Amino acid sequence: MDEIKEQFKIHIFLKAISRKIFGSVLSHEENGTCYVGRLAVQPNMQNQGIGTALMGEIEKYYKPKRFELFVGSKSDKNIYLYQKLRYNIYETIKYECGDIENFYMEKRRP
């Protein structure tokens, strides 16, 4: 909780609400890159365009040269969403602590 409180000082948090919060995304811009993280939508609200809408709002808010995020290599639905939004995998990092692999994805502005 302390980490999240600290992030409020330098990040933009967006949330999707319909009586309750059912989606959110965290982002911040640094040196021409907007770092996007923690996109989350309640399971019963997924596949309704909420994640796409939250990402669209982040992309409207910031005007960097590029956007960057990472996703677990086994998160097929998330990878599909980001690729649909024109994010491309530019780096794969495998961690030595087991079978954990992350894809780093980016979207560059024209």
N, C-alpha and C positions, 0 to 999 in steps of 0.2 A: 504494500500500500504506500509506503514511503517513496518508493521509486516512481509510482504513478503520480503522486503529489508533486514531485520534483519535475516530472515531465510536463505538467501543466504550465510551468513557468516558461518553457521554450517551444512547446509543440502546439499545434492546432488539433483539437479533438472535435470531430463531427459525430453526431448521433442521429439515428432515425427513430422517431417516436410515434406511437399511436396508443396513447394512454400509458404505455410502458416503453422503455428503450428496447428495441429489438435489433439494432445494428449500430456499429460504431467503427471508426477508423482513426488512426493516429498518424500525424505527419509533421515534418519540420523541414525547412530549407536551409542549406548550408553550402556555400561556395558553388552556387549554380546548380545544385542537385536537390530535388525534393525527395526526402526519404519517407517512404510510406510503410506503415507497419500496423499490426494488430487489427486488420480488417476482420470483423466478426459479425455474423448474422445468426440470430437464434435458429436452431435447426428447423423448427416448424415454419419459419418465415423464409427459408432459403428458396432459390430458384424463382423468385418473384421480382427480380431486378433491383433489389435493395443494395447489394454489393456493388453492382454496376453504377447505380445512382450515387452512392457515397464516393466511389472512385472518380466519377465525373465531377463532383463538387470539389474534390481535392485538386483536380486538374484545372478547374476554373479559377480556384483561389490563388494558386501559385503560378508563376510564369518563369520557371527555371529553364535551363538548357536541356535538362533531363530529369526523369523520375526514376527512382530505384526502389526495389523491394526484394525480399527473399522469401522463398517458400520451400517447404519440405518436398523432396523429390518424389515422395509417395502420395502427395496431396493432389491427386488427379483433377478433382473438381476445381480446386483453386488455380492450378496451372492452366486449365482450360479457360477459366474466367479471365486471367491476366493475358493469355494469348489472344483471346477474343478482343481485349481492349488494346491490342497491338504492343504488348510488352514482349520482349525477346530475352531468352536465356543468354547471358554473356559469360557466366562463370559457374562452375560446379565445385563445391567444396565438400569433401568427405571428412568426417571427424573420426578420430581414432578410437573414440569411446564406444564403438559399436557400429551398427549398420545405419548410421545417420548421415544423410547427404542433403545439402541444401542447394537449390538453384537460385542464383542471383539473376534478377531480371531487370531490364531497363526499357524505358520508352524515351526516345529523343524527340525534341521539338524540331520541326523542319527549319 
